């Protein structure tokens, strides 16, 4: 019996691989001869970089960069051979900016460009970029400036108002040899009523006046970029992601915007093992209808069923609620075995024990 374990992290409790290893212990108690393969799982959100880097045997690199507010700070990226995994939030994340200082006019994505340059200097030419949780709405102005583009302006959101030109002579040629794949799950256009300024800038500290001004600046910036870069596809879903960073990657760096789960699963190269597996074990901390609407467990379940219709998919969660029927997941189990507080359930040793015992019972039944 071949079993694939690909469980998303139990946030605040267990990493993806820790949950997977706990599951393997329970499976092996009930089915000692089973072939068990563990894969890390993530959807491109916060923590994806560490999950993938750890799971694929890479190294975490620390770099001094410019933070969202313009101050120097440490940030990290994952390196696996010539692949770099970067989380935009580690350099310019909203969580790194105190609430009283949040203002997209005064934040920059410059540090993201510095992380990319650091990875290029380490020999990386393939990039996976997670762009969730940004504090910026600068349409990539800061990032692109760090990479060597010259716009005749500064690096902060407010400087979009003063962009007069686009020059790329000082961009290192290696940058244009790189392949950028962007984990992007939002479908917002760049501007307008559903654009990055209108929908997301208020969450980053913008008032209505700032939203209106920035939407106009970004529209002008995009028109100038499209004219200079001679881009035919003027607008695609996801351009508005991370304050316009989706647009910047797509147009200036020829990046590909890919749903997060699809990008992660492709990187893990899990498909070959799913094709002849008997059972897939997946899950996350809380399984609800949001799980079934595109999060990592649903993504790997859909992939598994498409490759191997006979495979059985079992999902586990610390909590399970409001689940509709789903043709891709055959059974769902909560790992909680007795009433307990959330704090107690999230204790690492408790969660590991609950996962292990739950999987032992599931495979006792299967056996």
Residue pairs with C-beta under 8 A, 6 or more apart in sequence:
1 31
1 33
1 34
1 35
1 278
1 279
2 34
2 35
2 37
2 273
2 276
2 277
2 278
2 279
3 27
3 31
3 34
3 35
3 36
3 37
3 277
3 278
3 279
3 280
3 281
4 37
4 39
4 270
4 273
4 274
4 277
4 279
4 280
4 281
4 304
5 20
5 23
5 24
5 27
5 36
5 37
5 38
5 39
5 280
5 281
5 282
6 20
6 38
6 39
6 40
6 41
6 268
6 270
6 280
6 281
6 282
6 300
7 16
7 19
7 20
7 23
7 41
7 281
7 282
7 283
7 284
7 297
7 316
8 16
8 19
8 41
8 42
8 43
8 282
8 283
8 284
8 285
8 295
8 296
8 297
9 15
9 16
9 19
9 41
9 42
9 47
9 51
9 284
9 285
10 19
10 284
10 285
10 318
10 346
10 351
11 47
11 284
11 285
12 285
12 346
13 285
13 318
13 345
13 346
13 347
13 348
13 351
14 22
14 348
14 351
14 352
14 355
15 40
15 47
15 50
15 51
15 54
16 40
16 41
16 42
16 51
16 55
17 38
17 40
17 51
17 54
17 55
18 348
18 352
19 283
19 351
19 352
19 355
20 38
20 39
20 40
21 38
22 351
22 352
22 353
22 355
22 356
22 359
23 38
23 281
23 316
23 355
23 356
23 359
24 36
24 38
25 356
25 359
26 355
26 356
26 357
26 358
26 359
26 360
26 361
26 362
26 363
27 34
27 36
27 281
27 359
27 360
27 363
28 34
28 36
29 356
29 360
29 363
30 359
30 360
30 361
30 362
30 363
30 364
30 366
30 367
31 363
31 366
31 367
34 363
37 273
39 55
39 268
39 270
39 273
40 51
40 52
40 54
40 55
40 56
40 268
41 51
41 264
41 268
41 282
41 296
41 297
41 300
42 48
42 51
42 52
42 260
42 264
42 296
43 183
43 185
43 260
43 261
43 264
43 294
43 295
43 296
43 299
44 130
44 132
44 183
44 184
44 185
44 259
44 260
44 261
44 263
44 264
45 130
45 132
45 133
45 260
46 87
46 89
46 93
46 130
46 132
46 133
47 87
48 85
48 87
48 130
48 183
48 260
48 264
49 76
49 77
49 78
49 85
49 86
49 87
49 90
49 130
50 60
50 78
52 58
52 78
52 80
52 85
52 128
52 264
52 267
52 268
53 59
53 60
53 78
53 79
53 80
53 85
55 268
56 80
56 267
56 268
57 80
58 78
58 79
58 80
58 81
58 83
58 85
59 78
59 79
59 80
60 76
60 77
60 78
60 79
61 76
61 77
61 78
61 79
61 118
61 119
61 122
62 74
62 75
62 76
63 74
63 75
63 76
63 77
63 114
63 115
63 118
64 72
64 73
64 74
65 72
65 73
65 74
65 75
65 91
65 110
65 111
65 114
65 115
65 118
66 72
66 73
66 108
66 110
66 111
66 114
66 146
66 155
67 73
67 75
67 91
67 92
67 96
67 111
68 91
68 92
68 93
68 96
68 97
68 107
68 108
68 109
68 111
68 135
68 136
69 97
69 101
69 106
69 107
70 108
70 110
70 155
70 156
73 96
73 111
75 90
75 91
75 111
75 115
76 90
77 84
77 85
77 86
77 87
77 90
77 115
77 118
77 119
78 84
78 85
78 86
79 85
79 119
79 122
79 124
82 123
82 124
82 125
82 126
83 124
83 126
83 127
83 128
83 267
84 116
84 119
84 122
84 124
84 126
84 127
84 128
85 127
85 128
85 130
86 112
86 115
86 116
86 119
86 127
86 128
86 129
86 130
87 93
87 129
87 130
87 132
88 109
88 112
88 129
88 130
88 131
88 132
88 133
88 134
88 242
88 245
89 95
89 96
89 130
89 132
89 133
89 134
90 115
91 109
91 111
91 112
91 114
91 115
92 107
92 108
92 109
92 110
92 111
92 112
92 134
92 135
92 136
92 142
93 133
93 134
93 135
94 102
94 133
94 134
94 135
94 203
94 204
95 133
96 135
97 107
97 135
101 205
102 135
102 204
102 205
103 204
103 205
103 206
103 210
104 135
104 136
104 137
104 138
104 157
104 201
104 204
104 205
104 206
104 210
104 214
104 243
105 156
105 157
105 158
105 206
105 210
105 214
106 156
106 157
106 158
107 135
107 136
107 137
107 138
107 156
107 157
107 204
108 136
108 138
108 141
108 142
108 155
108 156
108 157
109 134
109 136
109 138
109 140
109 141
109 142
109 143
109 242
109 243
109 245
110 142
110 143
110 145
110 146
110 155
111 142
111 146
112 129
112 142
112 143
112 146
112 245
113 142
113 143
113 144
113 145
113 146
113 147
114 146
116 127
116 143
116 146
116 147
116 175
116 178
117 146
117 147
117 172
119 127
120 172
120 174
120 175
120 178
124 178
125 174
125 177
125 178
125 179
126 178
126 179
126 181
127 178
127 179
127 180
127 181
128 181
128 183
128 263
128 267
129 180
129 181
129 182
129 183
129 249
129 255
130 183
130 260
131 182
131 183
131 184
131 241
131 242
131 245
131 246
131 249
132 183
132 185
132 242
132 260
134 204
134 242
134 243
134 245
135 204
136 142
136 157
136 204
136 242
136 243
136 245
137 157
137 196
137 197
137 200
137 201
137 204
137 206
137 214
137 218
137 243
137 244
138 155
138 156
138 157
138 159
138 160
138 243
138 244
139 160
139 190
139 196
139 218
139 221
139 222
139 243
139 244
139 245
139 247
139 248
140 244
140 245
140 247
140 248
140 249
140 252
141 151
141 153
141 155
141 156
141 157
141 159
141 160
141 163
141 221
141 248
142 155
142 156
143 245
143 248
144 151
144 248
144 252
145 151
145 155
146 155
147 171
147 172
147 175
147 253
148 168
148 170
148 171
148 172
148 175
149 166
149 167
149 168
149 170
149 171
149 252
150 165
150 166
150 167
150 168
150 169
150 170
151 159
151 163
151 164
151 165
151 166
151 167
152 162
152 163
152 164
152 165
153 159
153 160
153 161
153 162
153 163
153 164
154 162
157 214
157 243
160 214
160 217
160 218
160 220
160 221
161 213
161 217
163 217
163 220
163 221
163 224
166 224
166 225
166 228
166 229
175 253
176 253
176 254
178 253
180 249
180 253
180 254
180 255
180 256
181 255
181 256
181 258
181 263
182 238
182 241
182 245
182 246
182 249
182 250
182 255
182 256
182 257
182 258
183 258
183 259
183 260
183 263
183 264
184 238
184 241
184 246
184 257
184 258
184 259
184 260
185 259
185 260
185 294
186 238
186 240
186 241
186 246
187 237
187 238
188 194
188 195
188 196
188 199
188 200
188 237
188 238
188 239
188 240
188 241
189 195
189 235
189 237
189 239
189 240
190 196
190 218
190 219
190 222
190 235
190 239
190 240
190 244
190 246
190 247
191 197
191 215
191 218
191 219
191 222
191 240
192 198
192 215
194 240
195 215
195 218
195 240
196 218
196 240
196 241
196 242
196 243
196 244
197 206
197 211
197 212
197 214
197 215
197 218
198 211
198 215
199 240
200 240
200 243
201 210
201 211
201 214
201 243
202 211
204 243
206 214
218 244
222 244
222 247
225 231
225 247
225 251
225 252
226 234
226 251
229 251
229 252
231 251
236 250
236 257
237 257
238 246
238 250
238 257
239 246
239 247
239 250
240 246
240 247
241 257
246 257
249 255
249 257
250 256
250 257
258 266
259 294
259 299
261 294
261 295
261 296
261 298
261 299
261 300
262 299
264 296
264 299
265 271
265 299
265 300
265 303
270 300
270 303
271 303
271 307
274 280
274 303
274 304
274 307
274 308
274 311
275 307
275 308
276 308
277 304
277 308
277 311
278 311
278 312
279 311
279 312
279 313
279 314
279 366
280 300
280 301
280 304
280 311
280 312
280 313
280 314
281 314
281 315
281 316
281 359
282 296
282 297
282 300
282 301
282 313
282 314
282 315
282 316
282 329
283 297
283 315
283 316
283 317
284 291
284 295
284 296
284 297
284 317
285 317
285 318
285 319
286 317
286 318
286 319
286 320
286 321
287 297
287 315
287 316
287 317
287 319
287 320
287 321
287 323
287 332
288 319
288 320
288 321
288 322
288 323
289 322
289 323
289 324
291 297
291 298
291 315
291 317
292 298
292 323
292 324
292 326
292 329
297 315
297 329
298 326
298 328
298 329
301 313
301 315
301 326
301 328
301 329
302 328
304 311
304 313
304 328
305 311
305 313
305 327
305 328
312 330
312 331
313 328
313 329
313 330
313 331
314 329
314 330
314 331
314 332
314 333
314 362
315 329
315 331
315 332
315 333
316 332
316 333
316 334
316 335
316 355
316 358
316 359
317 332
317 333
317 334
317 335
318 334
318 335
318 336
318 345
318 346
318 351
318 354
319 334
319 336
320 332
320 333
320 334
323 332
333 358
333 362
334 358
335 351
335 354
335 355
335 357
335 358
336 345
336 354
337 354
337 357
337 358
340 350
344 350
345 351
345 354
